[in-house]
Amino acid sequence: MAEKAPCSCGCGKLVSASTDHRHRAGKTTPRAKATCLTSRSITATTTTTKKFHLSRENSPRRKRQRTNPGPLPPLVIQDRGAIHASGSSVNDVPPTANKAVDMESVNASLTPLLQNHSETETIEPAVNPCAEAWTNAFRYRATVEDADSDDDDEEEEGKFDGEEGGAPSSESEDGRDSSLSDSDNSEDGLGIEDTINDEFERELGNFGAYLNVPSSSQFGNNVLTVEELTDEELVYLRHYALKVETQMTNDTFSKLAFAFPESTVASWKITKARAEFLATFRPVAYDCCISSCCCFVGPNSDLTHCPYCHEPRFNSKGRARRRFTYAPLTPRLKAFYQNEEFGQSMLYRSKYQHDGTNLQDVMDGANYQRLRETNITINGQPRPYKYFEDHRDIALGLSTDGFCPFRKRKKTCWPILIYNYNLSPEIRFWIRHILCVGVVPGPYKPKDFDSFLWPLVEELLKLAAGIKAFDLSSNEIFALRAFLILVFGDIPAVSMVMRMKGHNGLVPCRMCKIVALRTPNSRSPGHYVPLHRARHPTVKNNNTVTHVYDPANLPLRTHDDFLETARAVQMAPTTAQSNILAKNSGIKGIPILSYLPSLFFPYSFPYDFMHLIFENVMKNLILLWTGEFKGLDEGTGQYHLMPGVWEAVGIATAASGSTIPSAFGARPPNVCDNKMACTADTWSFWMLYLGPVLLSKRFQRRVYFDHFIELVKLIHICIQFKISTIEISTLREGFQNWVLKYEQ
């Protein structure tokens, strides 16, 4: 091993002689890292950062810059619609991970292409929606205010302002940024420069060369149009698509050259590199904990150890031990309208007609209809346009869940998926139309999921303000906006996203404030939530608690109440007080998604029907019927099936596959002996079609069979493609009565 000595360039590192020579020659690749914004930081100093290229020939050393934290101001309860958006809408590629923070990208509204900020301009945000999240940052989560700057915009500023002096500051005497005036006065959210370049970009669109790949200002000279792709490059892309779409293994791909000697098939490494070079956007890699506890962004950006498991961030060579790769959303949304055929498919939402008497899609929901009547507010300033006013505005949904990629099921990863509700229901859930923005690598459940959502939230804030895009079908420039309106998943996953205790908490429901109870005379930490609890030992002699809950009048949560409670938990002076508040409310802090004004807590987070009914209720009913539900007996009831009955039901279920057409689904397994093979789809088919037949006359008392049939009827209504308002009333009353009979 080469002997190391202190570097003569002054960096203070122990390096080899060759590295010392490269340091002095300025040929080392700079390590870019984000500065840490402490819990007391409320202002940001914009520092013009020169664009650098990762080449050994012209990469000067770059020292890390730090913001100077100021005092924390009095908390101001912000208006519901206020958001902070990125400063520049032209360069919509998310900032490179782990570099110096520039708060301009979240404190400024949609600005023209060329701004005139001086190098030391200080921006005082009028309304700071994330200020409270900075407090107790290391106790809780990352926030979106720690956004990186856009290098390309800063380079453009340097060209016009000069490195020294530059143009006068764009900040006016009253403290407002005058450079925002053009954008603010624009009715469609586009700056004056966008309007000036409109005609030029239309001409590019006519030739089919408009923005098929990123601009040269973003990725140097690696710009090709569809017409310029060579036959060799198309071959690379076809080979890449073949492997990805067919899930071909690396070994199989390596044998293609042997199987097809007449066709030149490069190695997978070369094929992947060429496809990456020709791609229209670049993934952004963020350092994360080796156990996926958190992502090192925002308040975590300067940490060298995980604040949860205390594992080091870097290895002995100074490289990140694990990285979270984020795939930008905006370039893909823009590409939808750069394809004329697909752009027509994106008009489903705008053409959808809401009649007020039926529910058929998410556009019939109360949240969506409420948004359509609400003006968008950016930085505390209401805009003259409303949500989804433009027919090209995009409605999005988010889902996440942990899954085990390997057969041993010991390690999990968490994909972050985006769904496009502008597409019709027939195609929106096709795999090709699902947008994966990242996968939390695992191997364990993240403790700070908000930090992994940070890049997405920062991008959604930009999209709420508007991103310059081109619509090929109408041949015009427009402000592309996208809004997240739904978040769904199973109960543990959504509880993690909402920062709630979840179904095992004292207040387990995310929709209401019903209080759970412990099992009497049991050491089990589990809770259950009965409506009638007057005879429970902790309730019957306590007049300060509810003895009987009315299912038609539950103590529902509201958006304002949810965020107020979350803020109280987050701002508690001590950890002990915070834990007490969290236990009594079921809320652990301010979720990062609460800074998106298009979401309503908790109504934008509905329960997932598949997990709630087929993976939960149906399985628990079977456990009750077979006497296997948490060791409980049937008490005074007689709902247990007689010995051997459930075994016979399982055999009959497996035999039914021989006479059921395959169009109904996969062959049902034996639900008694082969429970591991039973999926949610299996339980759905069994519950709706097989169960009513196989359980007929199997119970000792018919009342239990009738109770099951009532549930089946309600589920049949739920899975209809169209549900009328009258049927919704039937469902509401039906489920309330079913639960009351269940407890009886």
C-alpha positions in Angstrom: 0.0 0.0 0.0 1.3 3.5 -0.9 2.5 5.5 2.1 0.2 8.4 2.9 1.0 11.9 4.2 -0.8 15.2 4.8 -1.9 16.7 1.5 0.1 19.8 0.5 -2.9 21.5 -1.0 -4.2 22.3 2.4 -7.2 20.0 2.5 -5.9 18.3 5.6 -6.4 14.8 4.3 -3.9 11.9 4.4 -3.4 11.1 0.8 -0.9 9.2 -1.5 1.7 11.0 -3.6 -0.4 10.6 -6.8 -3.5 12.0 -5.1 -1.5 14.9 -3.7 -0.3 15.8 -7.2 -3.9 15.7 -8.5 -5.0 17.9 -5.6 -2.4 20.5 -6.4 -3.2 20.4 -10.1 -6.9 20.8 -9.4 -7.8 17.5 -11.1 -9.8 15.9 -8.4 -13.6 15.4 -8.6 -15.2 17.6 -6.1 -17.5 16.0 -3.5 -20.7 18.0 -3.5 -22.8 17.9 -0.3 -25.8 19.7 1.0 -25.5 22.0 4.0 -27.5 21.2 7.1 -30.3 23.5 7.9 -30.7 23.6 11.7 -34.0 23.8 13.5 -33.4 27.6 14.0 -32.7 28.4 10.3 -35.4 30.7 8.8 -33.5 32.7 6.2 -31.4 31.7 3.3 -28.5 33.4 1.6 -28.5 32.8 -2.1 -24.9 32.2 -3.3 -24.3 31.9 -7.0 -22.6 28.5 -7.6 -20.7 28.0 -10.7 -21.6 24.9 -12.7 -18.9 22.3 -12.6 -18.4 19.2 -14.7 -17.2 15.9 -13.3 -14.1 15.7 -15.3 -10.5 15.6 -14.1 -9.3 18.3 -16.4 -11.4 21.2 -15.1 -12.8 20.4 -11.7 -11.5 22.9 -9.1 -11.8 22.1 -5.4 -15.0 23.4 -3.9 -15.4 24.2 -0.3 -18.7 23.3 1.4 -20.8 26.4 2.2 -22.9 26.7 5.3 -25.9 28.8 6.0 -25.9 31.0 9.1 -28.9 30.0 11.3 -31.0 32.9 12.6 -33.4 33.0 15.5 -36.7 31.1 15.2 -39.6 33.5 14.7 -43.0 33.2 16.4 -45.0 30.5 14.7 -47.6 31.7 12.3 -50.5 29.4 11.4 -50.4 29.4 7.7 -53.4 29.6 5.4 -54.5 26.2 4.0 -53.6 26.9 0.4 -50.2 28.5 0.8 -47.2 26.6 -0.6 -43.6 27.4 -1.4 -42.6 26.5 -4.9 -39.3 26.3 -6.8 -37.9 29.4 -8.2 -37.2 28.4 -11.8 -39.6 26.4 -13.8 -37.4 26.1 -16.9 -34.9 23.7 -15.6 -37.3 21.2 -14.1 -34.7 18.4 -13.5 -34.4 17.9 -9.7 -31.2 19.3 -8.3 -28.2 17.1 -8.1 -28.1 15.3 -4.8 -25.8 16.3 -1.9 -24.7 19.7 -3.0 -24.7 23.2 -1.5 -28.3 24.2 -0.6 -29.9 27.2 -2.3 -33.2 28.1 -0.6 -34.2 30.2 -3.6 -35.6 27.0 -5.2 -38.4 26.7 -2.6 -38.8 30.3 -1.4 -39.4 31.9 -4.8 -42.4 31.5 -7.1 -42.4 30.7 -10.8 -39.8 33.1 -12.2 -38.6 34.1 -15.7 -35.7 32.2 -17.3 -33.1 34.8 -16.6 -33.1 36.3 -13.1 -31.0 39.1 -11.7 -30.1 38.0 -8.2 -26.9 39.3 -6.8 -24.4 36.8 -5.4 -25.1 37.8 -1.8 -28.8 38.5 -1.9 -30.8 37.4 1.2 -34.3 36.2 0.7 -36.8 36.6 3.5 -39.8 34.4 2.8 -43.1 36.1 3.6 -44.7 32.9 4.7 -42.7 29.8 5.6 -44.9 26.6 5.6 -42.1 24.4 6.8 -40.6 26.6 9.5 -42.2 24.5 12.3 -40.7 21.3 10.8 -37.2 22.6 11.2 -37.7 22.7 15.0 -36.7 19.3 16.5 -35.5 18.3 13.1 -33.3 15.5 14.4 -36.1 14.2 16.6 -38.4 14.1 13.7 -38.2 14.4 9.9 -36.7 16.1 7.0 -38.6 19.0 5.3 -38.9 20.4 1.8 -37.5 23.8 2.5 -34.0 22.4 2.3 -34.1 22.4 -1.5 -31.1 22.5 -3.7 -30.4 25.2 -6.3 -30.7 24.7 -10.0 -27.1 24.9 -11.4 -28.2 25.8 -14.9 -30.2 28.9 -13.7 -27.2 30.0 -11.7 -24.9 29.6 -14.6 -27.3 31.7 -16.7 -27.3 34.4 -14.0 -23.5 34.4 -14.0 -23.4 35.1 -17.7 -25.5 38.2 -17.4 -24.7 39.4 -14.0 -21.0 38.9 -14.1 -18.8 37.2 -11.4 -18.1 40.5 -9.6 -20.7 43.2 -9.0 -23.2 42.1 -11.6 -26.6 43.7 -12.1 -28.3 45.5 -9.2 -30.2 43.5 -6.8 -33.7 42.6 -7.9 -35.0 43.1 -4.4 -37.1 46.3 -4.1 -37.3 48.8 -1.3 -40.2 47.1 0.3 -38.3 43.8 0.5 -40.2 42.1 -2.3 -38.4 40.4 -5.2 -39.1 42.5 -8.3 -37.8 39.7 -10.5 -41.0 37.8 -9.7 -43.3 40.5 -11.2 -43.4 39.1 -14.8 -44.3 35.7 -13.5 -46.8 36.9 -11.0 -48.6 39.1 -13.6 -48.9 36.2 -16.0 -52.3 34.6 -15.9 -51.1 31.2 -16.9 -48.1 31.1 -14.6 -45.4 31.4 -17.4 -42.8 34.0 -17.4 -42.2 36.7 -20.0 -39.2 34.8 -21.4 -41.4 31.8 -22.0 -43.8 33.9 -24.0 -41.0 35.4 -26.1 -39.6 32.0 -27.0 -43.1 30.6 -27.8 -42.8 31.0 -31.5 -39.4 29.6 -31.7 -40.4 26.4 -29.7 -43.4 26.0 -31.9 -41.1 25.8 -34.9 -39.1 23.1 -33.2 -42.2 21.2 -32.4 -43.3 21.3 -36.1 -40.1 19.4 -37.0 -40.7 16.8 -34.2 -37.5 17.8 -32.5 -38.9 19.6 -29.4 -37.6 18.4 -26.1 -37.4 14.7 -26.9 -34.3 14.8 -24.7 -33.0 17.3 -22.2 -31.7 20.7 -23.3 -28.0 21.2 -23.9 -27.8 23.5 -21.0 -28.7 20.6 -18.7 -26.6 17.8 -20.1 -23.9 19.5 -22.2 -23.9 18.3 -25.8 -25.6 15.0 -25.2 -28.7 16.1 -27.1 -30.2 14.0 -29.9 -33.6 14.1 -31.5 -35.6 11.1 -32.6 -34.5 11.7 -36.2 -30.8 11.8 -35.2 -30.8 8.4 -33.5 -28.6 6.0 -35.5 -29.5 2.4 -36.3 -26.8 1.3 -33.9 -28.4 3.4 -31.0 -31.8 2.0 -31.8 -30.4 -1.5 -31.6 -29.1 -0.7 -28.1 -32.5 0.6 -27.0 -34.3 -2.4 -28.4 -31.9 -4.8 -26.5 -32.4 -2.8 -23.3 -36.2 -2.8 -23.7 -36.1 -6.6 -24.3 -34.3 -7.3 -21.1 -36.3 -4.9 -18.9 -39.8 -5.8 -20.2 -39.2 -9.5 -20.2 -37.4 -9.5 -16.8 -34.5 -11.4 -18.4 -31.6 -12.3 -16.1 -28.1 -11.1 -16.7 -26.9 -14.6 -17.5 -29.6 -15.1 -20.2 -28.8 -11.7 -21.7 -25.1 -12.5 -21.9 -25.9 -15.7 -23.9 -27.8 -13.7 -26.6 -24.6 -13.1 -28.5 -24.0 -16.8 -28.7 -27.6 -17.6 -29.7 -27.7 -14.9 -32.3 -24.2 -14.6 -33.7 -25.5 -12.7 -36.8 -26.8 -9.9 -34.6 -24.4 -7.8 -32.6 -25.4 -7.9 -29.0 -23.2 -6.0 -26.6 -22.8 -6.8 -23.0 -25.4 -5.7 -20.5 -23.0 -3.2 -19.0 -22.5 -1.5 -22.3 -26.1 -1.7 -23.3 -27.2 -0.2 -20.0 -24.6 2.6 -20.3 -25.8 3.5 -23.8 -29.4 3.5 -22.8 -28.6 5.8 -19.9 -26.7 8.1 -22.2 -29.6 8.3 -24.6 -32.3 8.7 -21.9 -34.3 11.9 -21.6 -33.6 12.3 -17.9 -31.1 11.3 -15.3 -31.8 9.6 -12.0 -30.6 11.5 -8.9 -28.8 9.5 -6.2 -29.1 10.5 -2.5 -27.1 9.0 0.3 -29.1 7.0 2.7 -28.6 4.8 5.8 -27.2 1.4 5.3 -30.4 0.1 7.0 -32.6 2.6 5.2 -33.6 4.3 8.4 -33.4 7.7 6.7 -32.2 9.6 3.6 -29.5 12.2 4.1 -31.4 15.2 2.8 -32.7 18.3 4.4 -31.7 18.5 8.1 -30.0 15.1 7.7 -27.8 16.2 4.8 -24.6 16.9 6.8 -24.8 14.0 9.1 -22.0 11.4 9.1 -24.0 8.8 11.1 -27.6 7.7 11.0 -29.5 9.5 13.8 -31.5 6.3 14.4 -29.2 3.3 14.2 -25.9 5.3 14.4 -24.4 3.4 11.5 -21.7 5.5 9.6 -22.8 7.1 6.4 -19.5 6.6 4.5 -17.2 3.7 4.2 -13.4 3.8 4.7 -13.0 5.3 1.3 -15.3 8.2 2.0 -18.1 6.8 -0.3 -21.7 6.4 0.7 -22.5 2.9 1.9 -25.9 2.9 0.4 -27.8 5.3 -1.9 -31.5 6.0 -2.7 -32.0 6.6 -6.4 -34.8 9.0 -7.3 -36.2 9.1 -10.8 -37.5 12.6 -11.6 -41.2 12.8 -12.3 -41.4 16.1 -14.2 -39.6 15.0 -17.4 -41.9 12.1 -17.8 -45.0 14.2 -17.3 -43.8 16.6 -19.9 -43.1 13.8 -22.3 -46.8 12.7 -22.1 -47.8 15.9 -24.0 -44.9 15.7 -26.4 -46.5 12.5 -27.8 -49.6 13.5 -29.8 -51.3 10.1 -29.4 -50.6 9.8 -25.7 -51.5 13.4 -25.2 -55.0 12.6 -26.3 -55.2 9.8 -23.7 -54.3 12.4 -21.1 -57.5 14.3 -21.7 -59.8 11.7 -20.0 -59.9 13.7 -16.7 -60.9 17.0 -18.4 -63.6 15.3 -20.5 -65.1 13.5 -17.5 -68.6 14.7 -16.6 -69.6 14.7 -13.0 -73.4 14.3 -12.7 -73.7 14.6 -8.9 -75.8 11.4 -8.5 -73.2 8.7 -9.2 -69.7 7.8 -8.1 -67.6 6.3 -10.9 -64.1 7.7 -10.6 -62.0 9.8 -8.3 -63.2 12.9 -10.1 -66.6 12.3 -8.4 -65.1 12.6 -5.0 -65.7 15.5 -2.7 -62.0 16.4 -2.4 -61.5 16.7 -6.1 -64.7 18.8 -6.5 -63.6 21.0 -3.7 -60.2 21.6 -5.3 -61.8 22.6 -8.6 -63.5 25.5 -6.7 -60.3 26.6 -5.0 -57.8 29.0 -6.3 -54.1 28.0 -6.1 -52.1 29.9 -3.6 -48.3 30.2 -4.0 -46.2 31.9 -1.3 -49.3 33.3 0.3 -50.4 35.0 -3.0 -53.7 33.7 -4.5 -53.4 33.1 -8.2 -56.2 33.9 -10.7 -56.5 30.2 -11.7 -58.0 27.2 -9.9 -57.0 23.6 -9.5 -57.5 21.6 -12.6 -58.7 24.7 -14.5 -56.5 23.8 -17.4 -57.5 20.7 -19.3 -53.9 19.5 -19.2 -53.5 19.7 -15.4 -52.6 16.2 -14.1 -54.2 14.5 -11.1 -51.8 12.1 -9.3 -52.1 9.4 -6.7 -49.3 7.9 -4.5 -48.9 4.5 -3.1 -46.2 2.6 -1.2 -45.9 -0.7 0.6 -43.1 -2.9 1.7 -42.5 -6.2 -0.1 -39.9 -9.0 0.1 -38.0 -9.3 -3.2 -36.4 -12.6 -2.2 -37.9 -15.9 -1.4 -36.7 -16.1 2.2 -38.7 -13.0 3.0 -36.3 -11.6 5.4 -35.5 -8.3 3.7 -38.0 -5.7 2.5 -37.9 -2.7 0.1 -40.4 0.1 -0.4 -41.3 1.3 -3.9 -42.8 4.8 -4.2 -45.4 4.6 -7.0 -47.2 7.4 -8.8 -50.5 6.8 -10.6 -51.9 9.0 -13.3 -55.6 9.8 -12.9 -55.7 11.7 -16.2 -55.8 8.3 -17.9 -59.0 6.3 -18.1 -59.5 3.5 -15.5 -59.1 0.9 -18.2 -55.4 1.7 -18.7 -54.2 3.8 -15.7 -53.1 0.8 -13.6 -51.2 -0.9 -16.4 -47.6 -1.5 -15.4 -46.4 0.7 -18.3 -48.3 3.6 -17.0 -47.3 3.4 -13.3 -44.5 5.8 -12.5 -42.0 4.6 -10.0 -40.0 7.5 -8.7 -37.8 5.5 -6.4 -37.4 2.4 -4.2 -36.3 2.6 -0.6 -33.6 -0.1 -0.8 -34.2 -1.7 2.7 -33.4 -4.2 4.1 -35.7 -2.8 6.9 -38.7 -0.5 7.1 -37.5 3.1 7.1 -37.8 5.0 10.3 -37.9 8.4 8.5 -40.0 7.9 5.4 -40.5 11.6 5.0 -36.8 12.0 4.1 -37.3 9.6 1.2 -40.4 11.6 0.1 -38.5 14.9 0.2 -37.3 14.9 -3.5 -40.8 14.1 -4.6 -42.5 16.8 -2.5 -40.0 19.3 -3.7 -40.8 18.4 -7.3 -44.6 18.5 -6.6 -44.2 22.0 -5.2 -42.7 23.1 -8.4 -45.4 21.4 -10.4 -48.1 23.2 -8.4 -46.6 26.5 -9.5 -46.3 25.4 -13.1 -43.5 24.0 -15.3 -43.0 25.2 -18.9 -43.9 22.4 -21.3 -44.9 22.0 -24.9 -48.2 20.4 -26.1 -47.5 18.8 -29.5 -51.2 18.2 -30.3 -52.1 21.9 -29.9 -48.7 23.2 -30.9 -48.3 25.6 -28.0 -46.4 26.3 -24.8 -48.3 25.9 -21.6 -47.7 25.8 -17.8 -47.8 22.1 -16.8 -49.3 21.6 -13.4 -49.7 18.4 -11.5 -51.4 17.8 -8.1 -51.3 14.9 -5.7 -54.9 14.2 -4.6 -54.8 10.6 -3.2 -52.4 8.5 -1.1 -53.3 4.9 -0.5 -51.8 1.6 0.8 -52.3 -0.8 3.6 -52.8 0.5 7.2 -49.1 0.3 8.3 -47.8 1.9 5.2 -50.3 4.8 5.2 -49.8 5.3 9.0 -46.1 5.7 8.2 -46.7 8.2 5.5 -49.1 10.2 7.7 -46.8 9.8 10.7 -49.4 8.1 12.9 -49.2 5.4 15.5 -51.3 3.1 13.4 -53.6 0.2 14.2 -51.7 -0.8 17.3 -52.0 2.6 18.9 -54.3 3.8 21.7 -56.0 6.0 19.1 -55.6 3.7 16.1 -58.0 5.1 13.5 -56.8 7.8 11.0 -60.4 8.9 10.3 -61.8 9.3 13.8 -60.6 9.7 17.4 -62.1 6.5 18.8 -60.0 5.2 21.7 -58.9 1.6 21.8 -59.0 -0.7 24.9 -56.6 -3.4 26.2 -57.8 -6.9 26.6 -58.9 -7.4 30.3 -56.5 -9.5 32.4 -54.0 -9.8 29.6 -50.4 -8.8 29.2 -50.8 -8.5 25.5 -49.9 -5.0 24.2 -52.6 -5.3 21.5 -55.8 -3.2 21.5 -59.3 -3.7 20.3 -61.9 -1.1 19.4 -65.5 -2.0 20.4 -68.4 0.4 20.1 -70.0 -0.8 23.3 -67.5 -0.8 26.1 -69.6 0.0 29.2 -68.7 -3.3 30.9 -64.9 -3.0 30.4 -63.1 -2.7 33.7 -61.4 0.6 32.8 -64.6 2.2 31.5 -67.6 1.1 33.7 -66.6 3.2 36.7 -65.2 6.1 34.7 -67.7 8.7 33.8 -65.1 10.9 31.9 -64.8 8.4 29.0 -67.3 7.3 26.3 -69.2 4.2 27.2 -70.9 3.6 23.9 -69.9 5.0 20.5 -72.6 5.7 17.9 -71.3 4.3 14.6 -73.3 7.0 12.8 -71.8 9.8 14.9 -68.2 9.0 15.5 -65.7 11.8 16.6 -64.2 12.3 13.1 -60.9 14.1 12.5 -60.8 17.3 10.4 -57.9 18.7 8.4 -57.3 21.7 10.7 -57.6 19.6 13.8 -55.1 17.0 12.4 -52.5 19.5 11.5 -52.9 21.5 14.8 -52.4 18.3 16.8 -49.4 17.3 14.6 -47.9 20.8 15.2 -48.4 20.5 19.0 -46.6 17.1 19.0 -43.8 18.4 16.8 -43.3 21.6 18.9 -43.6 20.0 22.3 -40.8 21.4 24.5 -39.6 18.0 25.6 -39.5 14.5 24.1 -41.5 13.2 27.1 -44.4 15.7 26.5 -44.2 14.9 22.8 -44.6 11.2 23.4 -47.6 11.8 25.7 -49.3 13.9 23.1 -48.6 11.4 20.4 -50.0 8.5 22.5 -53.2 10.3 23.3 -53.8 11.5 19.7 -52.3 8.8 17.5 -50.3 11.4 15.6 -46.5 11.5 15.9 -45.7 14.8 14.1 -46.1 16.9 11.0 -46.0 14.8 7.8 -44.1 16.2 4.9 -47.0 15.7 2.6 -49.0 18.2 4.6 -47.1 20.9 2.8 -48.9 19.9 -0.4 -52.1 22.0 -0.5 -54.0 19.6 -2.7 -54.2 17.0 0.1 -56.7 17.0 2.9 -55.9 15.1 6.1 -57.2 12.5 6.6 -59.7 12.3 3.8 -57.1 12.1 1.0 -55.8 8.9 2.6 -58.7 6.4 2.2 -58.5 2.8 3.4 -57.4 0.3 0.9 -60.4 -1.9 0.1 -58.3 -5.0 -0.7 -56.4 -5.0 2.5 -59.3 -3.9 4.7 -61.8 -6.5 3.5 -60.1 -9.4 1.8 -56.9 -9.4 3.8 -58.3 -8.5 7.1 -62.1 -8.8 7.7 -62.5 -12.1 5.7 -59.5 -13.8 7.3 -60.6 -12.7 10.8 -64.1 -14.1 10.3 -62.6 -17.5 9.3 -60.4 -17.5 12.4 -63.5 -16.8 14.5 -65.5 -19.6 12.9 -62.7 -22.1 13.4 -61.9 -21.0 17.0 -58.4 -19.7 16.2 -58.9 -16.0 16.7 -56.3 -15.0 19.4 -57.3 -17.9 21.6 -60.8 -16.6 22.3 -63.7 -19.0 22.8 -67.2 -18.4 21.5 -68.6 -17.4 24.9 -72.4 -17.5 24.9 -72.5 -17.7 21.1 -72.5 -20.7 18.8 -70.6 -19.4 15.7 -67.9 -22.1 15.7 -68.1 -24.6 12.9 -68.4 -28.2 13.9 -65.2 -30.4 13.7 -64.4 -31.4 10.2 -66.7 -28.8 8.5 -64.0 -26.4 7.6 -61.8 -29.2 6.3 -64.7 -30.2 4.0 -65.2 -26.6 2.9 -61.5 -26.5 2.0 -61.7 -29.7 -0.1 -64.8 -28.5 -1.9 -63.1 -25.1 -2.6 -60.1 -26.9 -4.3 -62.4 -29.2 -6.3 -64.5 -26.3 -7.6 -61.7 -25.3 -9.9 -62.5 -28.1 -12.2 -65.9 -26.7 -13.1 -65.2 -23.0 -12.9 -64.1 -21.3 -16.2 -60.6 -19.8 -16.0 -62.0 -16.4 -17.0 -63.1 -16.0 -13.3 -59.5 -16.2 -12.2 -56.9 -18.6 -11.0 -57.9 -22.0 -9.7 -58.8 -21.7 -6.0 -56.6 -23.6 -3.6 -57.6 -25.5 -0.5 -58.4 -22.7 1.9 -58.1 -25.0 4.9 -54.7 -26.6 4.3 -53.0 -24.3 1.9 -53.5 -20.8 3.4 -50.1 -19.5 2.1 -51.4 -19.9 -1.5 -54.5 -17.8 -0.8 -54.1 -14.2 -2.1 -56.5 -11.3 -1.8 -57.9 -12.3 -5.2 -58.5 -15.8 -3.8 -60.4 -14.5 -0.8 -62.3 -12.1 -2.9 -63.6 -14.8 -5.2 -64.3 -17.2 -2.3 -66.2 -14.6 -0.3 -68.4 -13.4 -3.2 -69.1 -16.6 -5.0 -68.0 -19.8 -3.2 -68.5 -18.9 0.5 -72.3 -18.3 0.3 -72.8 -21.8 -1.3 -70.2 -23.8 0.8 -71.3 -22.3 4.2 -75.0 -22.7 3.7 -76.5 -24.8 6.5 -73.0 -25.3 8.1 -73.5 -23.1 11.2 -75.4 -24.4 14.2 -77.5 -21.2 14.2 -78.6 -19.6 10.9 -78.1 -16.1 12.3 -74.4 -16.3 11.7 -74.8 -17.4 8.1 -77.3 -14.5 7.5 -74.8 -12.1 9.0 -72.1 -13.3 6.6 -74.5 -12.9 3.6 -75.3 -9.3 4.6 -71.6 -8.5 4.3 -71.4 -10.2 0.9 -74.3 -8.1 -0.4 -72.5 -4.9 0.8 -69.3 -5.9 -0.9 -71.1 -6.6 -4.2 -72.3 -3.0 -4.1 -68.8 -1.7 -3.3 -67.1 -3.4 -6.3 -69.6 -2.0 -8.9 -68.2 0.2 -11.6 -70.8 2.9 -10.7 -72.3 3.6 -7.3 -75.3 5.9 -6.9 -75.8 8.2 -4.0 -78.7 6.1 -2.9 -76.5 3.0 -2.8 -73.9 5.0 -0.8 -76.6 5.6 1.9 -77.4 1.9 1.8 -73.7 1.1 2.3 -73.3 3.5 5.2 -76.3 2.2 7.1 -75.6 -1.4 6.1 -72.0 -1.4 7.5 -73.1 0.3 10.7 -75.8 -2.3 11.3 -73.4 -5.1 10.4 -70.9 -4.0 13.0 -73.6 -3.6 15.7 -74.8 -7.2 14.9 -71.2 -8.4 15.0 -70.8 -7.1 18.5 -74.1 -8.6 19.6 
